[in-house]
Each structure stands twice: as C-alpha cells, then as structure tokens.
Amino acid sequence: MWPILWTAMRTYAPYVTFPVAFVVGAVGYHLEWFIRGTPKPREQKSILEVREERKLEEQAGIDSTQVLSLKEKLEFTPRAALNRNRSEKS
C-alpha cells in the first residue's frame, strides 16, 4: 500500500504542491498583515528637498555679506602648471 501511495504522491506532486503553497502563503500574508496592522502613511521627502533644506540651514548661520575679495582668493590659488618653468620676466 505504501509504495502505491508514494508513487501517486511523486506523480501528482506538482498538482498538490502548488495549491498547498498558495494556501500557506495566503495565510502567512494575512496573518502578518493582522499582526502588523494597517500601514500608516508617512511623509517622505525627496532627496532634493532634504538637500535644499540642509543647504538653507547652513546658509542661515552664515553672514552672506562677509565674502573674500577676488585678490584674497587669487593669493591662495596655485600657479598654473604650464607657467612653472617660465622665467618671471616674460
């Protein structure tokens, strides 16, 4: 009797496995939904909005009238690589 039962199970396994897996998956899905509850919508800001807010906060603490003059900026820039081997007279 057992060999006949095992042969039948092996033969009809795809027809038995899919409905069983479907039922187990559906029960698990609804059980998880029941345990967690309804999802609460949350406001998600886009990356660009977060970046803009951060930039505005950074600029709020800085006095925008106090900037370096162009002469001060030029003192800190390195000389061009092509002008290094030239003499200073030309």
C-alpha positions as CSV (number, residue, x, y, z in Angstrom):
1,M,0.0,0.0,0.0
2,W,2.8,2.4,0.9
3,P,4.6,2.1,-2.4
4,I,1.4,2.8,-4.3
5,L,0.8,5.9,-2.1
6,W,4.4,7.2,-2.6
7,T,4.2,6.6,-6.4
8,A,1.0,8.6,-6.5
9,M,2.4,11.4,-4.4
10,R,5.5,11.5,-6.7
11,T,3.4,11.6,-9.8
12,Y,0.9,14.2,-8.7
13,A,3.3,16.3,-6.6
14,P,3.1,19.4,-8.8
15,Y,-0.7,19.4,-8.7
16,V,-0.6,19.1,-4.9
17,T,2.3,21.3,-4.1
18,F,1.1,24.5,-5.8
19,P,-2.3,24.7,-4.1
20,V,-0.7,23.9,-0.7
21,A,2.0,26.5,-1.2
22,F,-0.6,29.1,-2.3
23,V,-2.8,28.5,0.8
24,V,0.2,28.6,3.1
25,G,1.4,31.9,1.5
26,A,-2.0,33.5,1.7
27,V,-2.5,32.6,5.3
28,G,1.0,33.9,6.2
29,Y,0.4,37.1,4.3
30,H,-2.9,37.8,6.1
31,L,-1.5,36.8,9.4
32,E,1.4,39.2,9.0
33,W,-1.0,41.9,8.0
34,F,-3.1,41.2,11.0
35,I,-0.2,41.3,13.4
36,R,1.4,44.5,12.0
37,G,-1.9,46.3,11.5
38,T,-2.7,48.7,8.7
39,P,0.3,50.6,7.4
40,K,0.5,54.2,8.4
41,P,1.3,56.6,5.6
42,R,4.3,58.7,6.3
43,E,5.5,61.7,4.6
44,Q,8.7,61.0,2.7
45,K,10.7,63.9,1.4
46,S,12.6,63.5,-1.7
47,I,16.4,63.7,-1.6
48,L,16.4,67.0,-3.4
49,E,14.0,68.5,-0.8
50,V,16.2,67.3,2.1
51,R,19.3,68.7,0.4
52,E,17.7,72.1,-0.2
53,E,16.6,72.3,3.5
54,R,20.1,71.4,4.6
55,K,21.6,74.0,2.4
56,L,19.2,76.6,3.6
57,E,20.0,75.8,7.3
58,E,23.7,76.0,6.5
59,Q,23.3,79.4,4.9
60,A,21.1,80.7,7.7
61,G,24.0,80.8,10.1
62,I,26.4,82.5,7.7
63,D,26.6,86.2,7.1
64,S,26.3,86.4,3.3
65,T,27.8,89.9,3.2
66,Q,31.2,88.8,4.5
67,V,32.9,87.2,1.5
68,L,36.5,87.1,0.3
69,S,37.7,89.6,-2.2
70,L,39.0,88.4,-5.6
71,K,42.5,89.5,-4.6
72,E,42.4,87.3,-1.5
73,K,41.1,84.4,-3.5
74,L,43.9,84.7,-6.0
75,E,46.6,84.6,-3.3
76,F,45.6,81.1,-2.4
77,T,45.2,79.6,-5.8
78,P,48.2,77.7,-7.1
79,R,50.0,78.9,-10.2
80,A,49.2,77.1,-13.5
81,A,51.4,74.1,-14.2
82,L,52.3,75.3,-17.6
83,N,53.8,78.6,-16.2
84,R,56.1,77.0,-13.7
85,N,59.1,76.6,-16.0
86,R,58.9,80.1,-17.5
87,S,61.0,82.8,-16.2
88,E,59.3,85.6,-14.2
89,K,60.4,88.3,-16.6
90,S,58.3,87.2,-19.5
